[in-house]
């Protein structure tokens, strides 16, 4: 069966990569390319079954409202989802129980594995911090990947009753110790020449462990996007994180 796909944010760098990737698949058909200023009703007239959204945190919720309430499955790479936004998406999905929505902080298969490995390793180390590095056009900080990694690490450490991380800092410039998400400090770098990179640094007496993922080119996200498209059509409701569509047992 051929899946009809529309791309939102089609003129952006990720959107353009998605278009190339979808066009090269025999089981997928690109039926609409929509960007800022285009008529979103093309999603209906094109009979899209799945939308891929790599737009902007300011516009993504309107896109999802329209798609889900028109019975169209969604694969979302736009970041900036907090609990309130996720709750709203769940409400729309509850009113459209046949629709599936994948919201993924990262579509890089290596990045997903990095997050999983870091969460597991954090159970065995006293301390852990995250450094995430992105291009300067990125709208949010910290990144969705870093935030999700910190949440997963916090859950993993809580599950084994780890003690609070040591930190004797009593005087610091504002922001010097990064943003605190759960139990984990995140440090964000925005620099020309970067794409998307993250390093999780774990430490204990006498040793450190660094787990790092580097996205060298945006094409590296495409296997994950294609997996999301093929999986979401048969997975109603909200799926948060690409790892749920990967065999990680």
Backbone as CSV, one residue per row, in Angstrom:
resi,resn,N_x,N_y,N_z,CA_x,CA_y,CA_z,C_x,C_y,C_z
1,UNK,0.839,-1.201,0.000,0.000,0.000,0.000,0.874,1.250,0.000
2,UNK,0.565,2.191,-0.865,1.296,3.450,-0.927,0.720,4.433,0.081
3,UNK,1.589,5.074,0.839,1.178,6.066,1.831,1.358,7.455,1.233
4,UNK,0.295,8.245,1.251,0.343,9.606,0.719,0.834,10.553,1.811
5,UNK,1.896,11.308,1.496,2.575,12.115,2.500,2.643,13.574,2.063
6,UNK,2.434,14.474,3.023,2.626,15.909,2.801,3.716,16.408,3.734
7,UNK,4.492,17.364,3.275,5.568,17.943,4.086,5.239,19.399,4.390
8,UNK,5.215,19.733,5.674,5.034,21.118,6.122,6.389,21.674,6.535
9,UNK,6.672,22.902,6.114,8.014,23.452,6.266,8.874,22.987,5.114
10,UNK,8.263,22.889,3.935,8.910,22.252,2.785,10.115,23.020,2.251
11,UNK,10.188,24.336,2.526,11.308,25.126,2.012,12.464,25.233,3.014
12,UNK,12.260,24.701,4.197,13.339,24.676,5.178,14.325,23.562,4.873
13,UNK,15.445,23.557,5.591,16.477,22.561,5.312,15.996,21.147,5.617
14,UNK,15.335,20.962,6.747,14.830,19.626,7.065,13.687,19.236,6.136
15,UNK,12.821,20.193,5.826,11.725,19.904,4.906,12.218,19.461,3.548
16,UNK,13.233,20.147,3.048,13.796,19.794,1.745,14.393,18.388,1.760
17,UNK,15.059,18.027,2.856,15.609,16.673,2.969,14.490,15.638,3.014
18,UNK,13.415,15.957,3.709,12.277,15.035,3.778,11.683,14.795,2.394
19,UNK,11.568,15.862,1.628,11.007,15.734,0.276,11.864,14.799,-0.576
20,UNK,13.169,14.968,-0.508,14.066,14.101,-1.275,13.953,12.649,-0.819
21,UNK,13.887,12.455,0.481,13.840,11.098,1.022,12.538,10.394,0.650
22,UNK,11.422,11.118,0.775,10.107,10.530,0.464,10.013,10.200,-1.017
23,UNK,10.512,11.103,-1.861,10.438,10.905,-3.308,11.204,9.661,-3.767
24,UNK,12.160,9.238,-2.966,12.967,8.080,-3.344,12.420,6.753,-2.863
25,UNK,11.216,6.734,-2.270,10.653,5.506,-1.713,9.475,5.028,-2.551
26,UNK,9.475,3.757,-2.913,8.419,3.225,-3.771,7.084,3.089,-3.051
27,UNK,7.104,3.012,-1.718,5.864,2.833,-0.966,5.306,4.147,-0.416
28,UNK,5.948,5.273,-0.743,5.490,6.578,-0.290,5.249,7.475,-1.500
29,UNK,4.216,8.310,-1.400,3.910,9.258,-2.471,3.825,10.666,-1.886
30,UNK,4.648,11.574,-2.385,4.612,12.960,-1.942,3.471,13.675,-2.651
31,UNK,2.455,14.103,-1.874,1.259,14.686,-2.494,1.111,16.181,-2.236
32,UNK,1.886,16.738,-1.285,1.791,18.178,-1.023,3.064,18.672,-0.363
33,UNK,3.469,19.904,-0.762,4.613,20.591,-0.165,4.123,21.952,0.288
34,UNK,4.086,22.175,1.585,3.470,23.385,2.130,4.482,24.142,2.969
35,UNK,4.526,25.453,2.763,5.405,26.303,3.554,4.624,27.546,3.983
36,UNK,5.293,28.438,4.661,4.669,29.646,5.202,3.948,30.415,4.094
37,UNK,2.675,30.710,4.321,1.880,31.447,3.351,1.059,30.575,2.423
38,UNK,1.342,29.267,2.383,0.573,28.356,1.534,-0.733,27.959,2.229
39,UNK,-1.698,27.521,1.441,-3.011,27.127,1.960,-2.932,25.730,2.575
40,UNK,-3.160,25.654,3.898,-3.061,24.372,4.596,-4.163,23.406,4.167
41,UNK,-5.219,23.931,3.537,-6.301,23.068,3.066,-5.834,22.118,1.964
42,UNK,-4.624,22.339,1.432,-4.045,21.392,0.479,-3.898,20.000,1.086
43,UNK,-3.776,19.951,2.416,-3.652,18.656,3.081,-4.885,17.796,2.826
44,UNK,-6.045,18.445,2.794,-7.292,17.724,2.562,-7.470,17.413,1.078
45,UNK,-7.277,18.428,0.230,-7.500,18.228,-1.208,-6.508,17.242,-1.812
46,UNK,-5.329,17.129,-1.227,-4.323,16.183,-1.736,-4.530,14.775,-1.214
47,UNK,-5.472,14.619,-0.266,-5.766,13.326,0.356,-4.565,12.751,1.094
48,UNK,-3.789,13.634,1.714,-2.631,13.187,2.486,-3.079,12.291,3.642
49,UNK,-2.336,11.233,3.846,-2.580,10.339,4.977,-1.668,10.639,6.153
50,UNK,-0.507,11.212,5.856,0.474,11.563,6.882,1.061,12.918,6.539
51,UNK,1.211,13.775,7.546,2.015,14.975,7.362,3.320,14.831,8.139
52,UNK,4.372,15.376,7.579,5.648,15.500,8.275,5.846,16.979,8.543
53,UNK,5.964,17.348,9.813,6.043,18.760,10.197,7.413,19.088,10.764
54,UNK,8.174,19.881,10.018,9.419,20.482,10.499,9.284,21.992,10.289
55,UNK,8.388,22.613,11.060,8.136,24.036,10.883,8.777,24.826,12.023
56,UNK,7.981,25.436,12.875,8.483,26.310,13.937,7.596,26.124,15.162
57,UNK,8.160,26.212,16.355,7.333,26.050,17.560,6.114,26.969,17.610
58,UNK,6.185,28.127,16.948,5.054,29.058,16.976,3.896,28.629,16.084
59,UNK,4.158,27.771,15.099,3.123,27.399,14.138,2.706,25.940,14.208
60,UNK,3.487,25.111,14.866,3.237,23.671,14.811,1.892,23.286,15.411
61,UNK,1.457,23.941,16.487,0.206,23.533,17.127,-0.997,23.775,16.214
62,UNK,-0.992,24.876,15.491,-2.063,25.127,14.529,-2.083,24.086,13.425
63,UNK,-0.905,23.684,12.985,-0.816,22.648,11.962,-1.395,21.321,12.456
64,UNK,-1.050,20.966,13.695,-1.523,19.699,14.246,-3.019,19.730,14.500
65,UNK,-3.517,20.852,14.957,-4.961,21.014,15.162,-5.701,20.717,13.862
66,UNK,-5.253,21.329,12.788,-5.904,21.139,11.492,-5.783,19.692,11.017
67,UNK,-4.578,19.134,11.069,-4.353,17.791,10.526,-5.122,16.732,11.304
68,UNK,-4.961,16.730,12.610,-5.598,15.685,13.420,-7.110,15.756,13.302
69,UNK,-7.661,16.960,13.332,-9.114,17.100,13.256,-9.662,16.888,11.849
70,UNK,-8.749,16.691,10.877,-9.161,16.265,9.539,-8.763,14.816,9.266
71,UNK,-8.428,14.090,10.327,-8.160,12.663,10.200,-6.826,12.305,9.587
72,UNK,-5.840,13.209,9.666,-4.536,12.978,9.042,-3.502,12.677,10.123
73,UNK,-2.767,11.582,9.949,-1.701,11.214,10.884,-0.556,12.221,10.799
74,UNK,0.190,12.355,11.903,1.240,13.377,11.939,2.556,12.801,12.454
75,UNK,3.636,13.229,11.824,5.003,12.932,12.256,5.670,14.280,12.474
76,UNK,6.075,14.545,13.701,6.482,15.901,14.081,7.931,15.923,14.555
77,UNK,8.740,16.733,13.877,10.114,16.948,14.298,10.340,18.330,14.870
78,UNK,9.321,19.193,14.789,9.413,20.520,15.394,9.526,20.371,16.899
79,UNK,10.414,21.137,17.521,10.646,20.998,18.956,9.831,22.027,19.741
80,UNK,10.013,22.029,21.051,9.335,22.984,21.916,8.075,22.454,22.565
81,UNK,7.902,21.125,22.616,6.705,20.554,23.221,6.885,20.410,24.734
82,UNK,6.011,21.093,25.494,5.976,20.918,26.942,4.746,20.097,27.308
83,UNK,4.529,19.895,28.606,3.405,19.071,29.049,2.064,19.641,28.603
84,UNK,1.952,20.960,28.595,0.692,21.588,28.197,0.380,21.317,26.732
85,UNK,1.380,21.446,25.871,1.173,21.191,24.446,0.877,19.715,24.186
86,UNK,1.570,18.836,24.869,1.313,17.413,24.695,-0.098,17.052,25.146
87,UNK,-0.552,17.679,26.222,-1.917,17.434,26.701,-2.945,17.883,25.667
88,UNK,-2.677,19.002,24.996,-3.591,19.484,23.964,-3.640,18.517,22.786
89,UNK,-2.474,18.005,22.391,-2.436,17.031,21.294,-3.224,15.783,21.675
90,UNK,-3.081,15.327,22.912,-3.816,14.147,23.370,-5.327,14.394,23.311
91,UNK,-5.757,15.614,23.619,-7.183,15.942,23.547,-7.693,15.846,22.120
92,UNK,-6.939,16.418,21.169,-7.334,16.321,19.763,-7.394,14.866,19.320
93,UNK,-6.423,14.064,19.740,-6.385,12.660,19.351,-7.534,11.874,19.977
94,UNK,-7.908,12.224,21.197,-9.029,11.548,21.850,-10.321,11.758,21.069
95,UNK,-10.435,12.908,20.428,-11.618,13.197,19.610,-11.514,12.598,18.209
96,UNK,-10.345,12.070,17.869,-10.106,11.456,16.558,-9.326,10.157,16.780
97,UNK,-9.980,9.143,17.324,-9.278,7.964,17.847,-8.578,7.093,16.810
98,UNK,-8.808,7.319,15.532,-8.111,6.524,14.510,-6.808,7.177,14.054
99,UNK,-6.532,8.395,14.533,-5.367,9.157,14.075,-4.162,8.877,14.973
100,UNK,-2.999,8.759,14.351,-1.754,8.578,15.086,-0.889,9.815,15.007
101,UNK,-0.145,10.082,16.076,0.777,11.223,16.121,2.095,10.775,16.733
102,UNK,3.163,10.925,15.982,4.517,10.707,16.497,5.173,12.063,16.701
103,UNK,5.555,12.352,17.932,6.335,13.549,18.239,7.688,13.072,18.743
104,UNK,8.739,13.394,18.018,10.061,12.870,18.340,11.055,14.007,18.556
105,UNK,11.693,14.056,19.715,12.731,15.067,19.936,13.890,14.956,18.952
106,UNK,14.125,13.737,18.433,15.218,13.552,17.485,14.899,12.361,16.588
107,UNK,15.162,12.496,15.274,14.919,11.416,14.334,16.195,10.685,13.937
108,UNK,17.329,11.078,14.483,18.561,10.352,14.209,18.572,9.044,14.985
109,UNK,18.726,7.922,14.295,18.729,6.640,14.993,19.875,6.584,16.002
110,UNK,21.018,7.143,15.635,22.143,7.197,16.567,21.847,8.064,17.769
111,UNK,21.117,9.157,17.558,20.764,10.042,18.665,19.820,9.348,19.636
112,UNK,18.868,8.600,19.091,17.945,7.852,19.955,18.718,6.835,20.785
113,UNK,19.663,6.146,20.165,20.474,5.180,20.908,21.337,5.874,21.954
114,UNK,21.891,7.035,21.615,22.671,7.804,22.584,21.852,8.116,23.821
115,UNK,20.591,8.536,23.626,19.714,8.856,24.749,19.451,7.624,25.615
116,UNK,19.197,6.493,24.956,18.942,5.250,25.681,20.175,4.811,26.476
117,UNK,21.342,4.847,25.825,22.577,4.427,26.489,22.890,5.328,27.691
118,UNK,22.683,6.641,27.504,22.982,7.584,28.586,22.096,7.343,29.792
119,UNK,20.824,7.075,29.542,19.901,6.819,30.662,20.330,5.575,31.430
120,UNK,20.699,4.528,30.703,21.133,3.302,31.374,22.431,3.521,32.155
121,UNK,23.384,4.216,31.536,24.681,4.431,32.193,24.559,5.309,33.429
122,UNK,23.596,6.222,33.425,23.473,7.168,34.537,23.150,6.493,35.862
123,UNK,22.660,5.262,35.823,22.371,4.531,37.057,23.644,4.165,37.816
124,UNK,24.797,4.197,37.102,26.035,3.689,37.664,27.059,4.775,37.971
125,UNK,26.700,6.044,37.713,27.642,7.136,37.920,27.063,8.166,38.884
126,UNK,27.960,8.788,39.643,27.531,9.779,40.632,26.993,11.037,39.978
127,UNK,27.632,11.460,38.892,27.305,12.743,38.270,27.080,12.594,36.775
128,UNK,26.252,13.483,36.228,26.044,13.514,34.783,25.597,14.916,34.367
129,UNK,26.161,15.404,33.275,25.742,16.676,32.692,25.700,16.524,31.175
130,UNK,24.976,17.436,30.523,24.770,17.377,29.077,25.266,18.666,28.433
131,UNK,26.001,18.519,27.344,26.380,19.654,26.502,25.752,19.410,25.126
132,UNK,24.891,20.330,24.691,24.299,20.210,23.352,24.745,21.388,22.512
133,UNK,25.067,21.105,21.240,25.644,22.104,20.348,24.875,22.115,19.039
134,UNK,24.398,23.294,18.634,23.604,23.416,17.419,23.987,24.671,16.633
135,UNK,23.478,24.741,15.406,23.643,25.911,14.547,22.920,27.114,15.167
136,UNK,23.327,28.340,14.846,22.770,29.523,15.505,21.357,29.893,15.070
137,UNK,20.785,29.206,14.092,19.414,29.494,13.673,18.376,28.710,14.466
138,UNK,18.822,27.862,15.371,17.894,27.067,16.170,17.129,27.973,17.122
139,UNK,15.794,27.767,17.189,14.929,28.694,17.934,14.885,28.427,19.427
140,UNK,15.109,27.187,19.849,14.905,26.850,21.262,16.207,26.407,21.916
141,UNK,16.304,26.646,23.217,17.425,26.180,24.018,16.922,25.908,25.438
142,UNK,17.260,24.760,26.013,18.033,23.684,25.393,17.231,22.975,24.313
143,UNK,17.904,22.145,23.556,17.243,21.413,22.485,16.243,20.415,23.049
144,UNK,15.288,20.013,22.220,14.340,18.995,22.643,15.025,17.679,22.966
145,UNK,16.077,17.353,22.223,16.819,16.124,22.491,17.472,16.168,23.858
146,UNK,18.111,17.296,24.179,18.770,17.420,25.474,17.763,17.377,26.614
147,UNK,16.644,18.053,26.428,15.611,18.054,27.463,15.090,16.647,27.704
148,UNK,14.810,15.928,26.606,14.307,14.566,26.750,15.358,13.658,27.374
149,UNK,16.626,13.833,27.001,17.696,13.033,27.587,17.763,13.259,29.090
150,UNK,17.671,14.520,29.510,17.715,14.845,30.932,16.544,14.219,31.685
151,UNK,15.379,14.229,31.060,14.202,13.611,31.686,14.396,12.105,31.843
152,UNK,14.928,11.472,30.804,15.156,10.026,30.856,16.202,9.665,31.909
153,UNK,17.261,10.478,31.997,18.302,10.241,32.998,17.730,10.400,34.402
154,UNK,16.943,11.444,34.601,16.327,11.667,35.909,15.453,10.488,36.313
155,UNK,14.660,9.976,35.376,13.809,8.814,35.661,14.646,7.588,35.993
156,UNK,15.730,7.389,35.239,16.584,6.229,35.476,17.247,6.301,36.844
157,UNK,17.747,7.484,37.221,18.403,7.639,38.518,17.401,7.493,39.664
158,UNK,16.199,8.007,39.466,15.169,7.870,40.496,14.811,6.404,40.716
159,UNK,14.816,5.624,39.625,14.426,4.211,39.723,15.377,3.390,40.575
160,UNK,16.619,3.868,40.727,17.595,3.152,41.561,17.981,3.967,42.790
161,UNK,17.192,5.003,43.088,17.362,5.824,44.297,18.774,6.401,44.411
162,UNK,19.271,6.975,43.302,20.586,7.626,43.344,20.543,8.865,44.232
163,UNK,21.636,9.112,44.919,21.768,10.316,45.735,21.864,11.545,44.828
164,UNK,21.515,12.733,45.348,21.688,13.955,44.554,23.137,14.125,44.107
165,UNK,23.330,14.709,42.937,24.685,14.911,42.426,25.427,15.946,43.258
166,UNK,26.711,15.728,43.521,27.477,16.707,44.302,27.744,17.967,43.496
167,UNK,27.634,19.104,44.147,27.922,20.390,43.499,28.106,21.428,44.604
168,UNK,29.355,21.834,44.807,29.672,22.748,45.897,29.608,24.207,45.476
169,UNK,29.065,24.497,44.297,28.991,25.864,43.809,28.136,26.721,44.742
170,UNK,28.706,27.826,45.207,27.943,28.764,46.029,27.872,30.147,45.397
171,UNK,28.721,30.393,44.384,28.716,31.680,43.705,28.944,31.439,42.216
172,UNK,28.011,31.967,41.390,28.134,31.746,39.950,27.409,32.846,39.196
173,UNK,27.939,33.204,38.031,27.214,34.103,37.151,25.940,33.414,36.687
174,UNK,24.916,34.205,36.427,23.639,33.664,35.992,23.825,32.822,34.729
175,UNK,23.410,31.574,34.791,23.512,30.682,33.643,24.803,29.911,33.541
176,UNK,25.766,30.201,34.391,27.067,29.546,34.269,26.983,28.038,34.467
177,UNK,26.038,27.602,35.293,25.893,26.169,35.544,24.837,25.529,34.650
178,UNK,24.366,26.268,33.639,23.431,25.709,32.681,22.004,25.692,33.193
179,UNK,21.131,25.113,32.385,19.716,24.968,32.751,19.520,23.639,33.451
180,UNK,18.667,23.623,34.454,18.405,22.404,35.202,17.097,21.785,34.724
181,UNK,17.185,20.580,34.176,16.005,19.821,33.752,15.992,18.536,34.555
182,UNK,14.993,18.362,35.411,15.024,17.252,36.339,16.215,17.409,37.261
183,UNK,17.085,16.411,37.272,18.297,16.463,38.103,19.538,16.858,37.317
184,UNK,19.376,17.161,36.024,20.529,17.232,35.125,20.752,18.644,34.595
185,UNK,22.001,19.088,34.632,22.388,20.373,34.058,22.616,20.222,32.550
186,UNK,22.075,21.181,31.780,22.248,21.190,30.329,22.920,22.495,29.913
187,UNK,23.956,22.396,29.092,24.698,23.559,28.600,24.502,23.631,27.079
188,UNK,24.025,24.769,26.591,23.691,24.934,25.178,24.709,25.820,24.475
189,UNK,25.207,25.341,23.345,26.131,26.083,22.489,25.440,26.352,21.162
190,UNK,25.532,27.590,20.658,24.995,27.946,19.343,26.133,28.557,18.535
191,UNK,26.508,27.868,17.445,27.739,28.243,16.760,27.622,27.947,15.271
192,UNK,28.025,28.902,14.447,28.043,28.703,12.998,28.967,27.540,12.651
193,UNK,28.525,26.701,11.732,29.305,25.539,11.327,28.806,24.241,11.924
194,UNK,28.017,24.332,12.987,27.470,23.131,13.614,26.142,22.741,12.959
195,UNK,25.769,21.486,13.094,24.438,21.021,12.697,23.686,20.665,13.964
196,UNK,23.892,19.466,14.509,23.250,19.054,15.756,24.152,18.033,16.435
197,UNK,24.532,18.325,17.670,25.502,17.496,18.385,25.119,17.457,19.865
198,UNK,25.390,16.335,20.507,25.139,16.252,21.945,26.120,15.296,22.592
199,UNK,26.644,15.718,23.746,27.531,14.876,24.536,26.992,14.778,25.955
200,UNK,26.863,13.558,26.426,26.483,13.304,27.810,27.746,12.862,28.538
201,UNK,28.118,13.601,29.582,29.350,13.327,30.326,28.972,12.793,31.701
202,UNK,29.407,11.571,31.980,29.124,10.938,33.259,30.422,10.779,34.035
203,UNK,30.363,10.969,35.351,31.578,10.900,36.136,31.380,10.263,37.495
204,UNK,32.441,9.619,37.958,32.488,9.062,39.306,33.953,9.024,39.714
205,UNK,34.235,8.603,40.906,35.596,8.627,41.412,36.530,7.841,40.502
206,UNK,37.506,8.526,39.939,38.541,7.858,39.163,38.234,7.614,37.705
207,UNK,37.014,7.991,37.209,36.721,7.736,35.801,35.583,8.633,35.308
208,UNK,35.583,8.850,33.999,34.460,9.513,33.331,34.078,8.687,32.105
209,UNK,32.850,8.872,31.670,32.352,8.241,30.448,31.629,9.305,29.648
210,UNK,31.991,9.458,28.362,31.315,10.393,27.476,30.584,9.621,26.386
211,UNK,29.318,9.951,26.194,28.500,9.357,25.147,28.075,10.494,24.236
212,UNK,28.528,10.466,22.992,28.332,11.603,22.091,27.714,11.160,20.771
213,UNK,26.828,12.008,20.269,26.267,11.796,18.930,26.451,13.066,18.123
214,UNK,26.863,12.914,16.859,27.049,14.048,15.963,26.230,13.847,14.706
215,UNK,25.376,14.809,14.397,24.691,14.833,13.110,25.529,15.669,12.155
216,UNK,26.143,15.026,11.203,27.045,15.697,10.277,26.267,16.328,9.126
217,UNK,25.162,15.684,8.743,24.347,16.155,7.636,22.894,15.801,7.940
218,UNK,21.974,16.653,7.527,20.559,16.433,7.842,19.986,15.177,7.194
219,UNK,20.660,14.654,6.182,20.207,13.404,5.577,20.241,12.258,6.581
220,UNK,21.046,12.403,7.624,21.146,11.362,8.640,19.869,11.173,9.442
221,UNK,18.977,12.178,9.413,17.708,12.047,10.126,16.658,11.283,9.321
222,UNK,16.903,11.092,8.031,15.847,10.596,7.155,15.429,9.144,7.414
223,UNK,16.339,8.214,7.732,15.861,6.867,8.064,14.855,6.873,9.209
224,UNK,15.057,7.736,10.194,14.115,7.839,11.301,12.791,8.448,10.879
225,UNK,12.840,9.450,10.001,11.599,10.062,9.492,10.790,9.033,8.712
226,UNK,11.450,8.280,7.860,10.753,7.266,7.061,10.161,6.180,7.955
227,UNK,10.901,5.781,8.982,10.363,4.816,9.950,9.120,5.367,10.620
228,UNK,9.154,6.648,10.987,8.002,7.277,11.621,6.783,7.298,10.713
229,UNK,6.986,7.660,9.449,5.870,7.706,8.491,5.222,6.337,8.358
230,UNK,6.033,5.322,8.194,5.500,3.972,7.967,4.834,3.396,9.213
231,UNK,5.270,3.825,10.380,4.751,3.262,11.629,3.516,3.981,12.140
232,UNK,3.432,5.288,11.932,2.378,6.072,12.566,1.007,5.740,11.999
233,UNK,0.939,5.297,10.757,-0.361,5.017,10.142,-1.080,3.849,10.811
234,UNK,-0.339,2.999,11.501,-0.941,1.852,12.185,-0.825,1.953,13.701
235,UNK,-0.553,3.167,14.209,-0.370,3.362,15.648,-1.184,4.562,16.107
236,UNK,-2.484,4.369,16.353,-3.330,5.495,16.796,-2.872,6.042,18.142
237,UNK,-3.232,7.311,18.383,-2.874,7.958,19.636,-1.510,8.597,19.578
238,UNK,-1.046,9.089,20.726,0.227,9.807,20.801,1.378,8.855,21.093
239,UNK,2.414,8.934,20.264,3.673,8.253,20.515,4.737,9.325,20.683
240,UNK,5.389,9.355,21.838,6.422,10.361,22.095,7.783,9.679,22.102
241,UNK,8.559,9.950,21.072,9.891,9.373,20.972,9.970,8.268,19.938
242,UNK,10.934,8.381,19.040,11.103,7.402,17.965,11.477,6.032,18.507
243,UNK,12.053,5.966,19.693,12.468,4.683,20.264,11.303,3.698,20.391
244,UNK,10.088,4.226,20.465,8.907,3.369,20.569,8.629,2.585,19.291
245,UNK,9.228,3.013,18.176,9.077,2.314,16.908,10.346,1.517,16.552
246,UNK,11.290,1.469,17.478,12.533,0.737,17.265,12.566,-0.492,18.169
247,UNK,13.153,-1.570,17.694,13.273,-2.796,18.481,14.490,-2.686,19.374
248,UNK,14.273,-2.180,20.585,15.392,-1.952,21.514,15.376,-2.916,22.690
249,UNK,14.573,-3.967,22.597,14.473,-4.928,23.706,15.811,-5.614,23.929
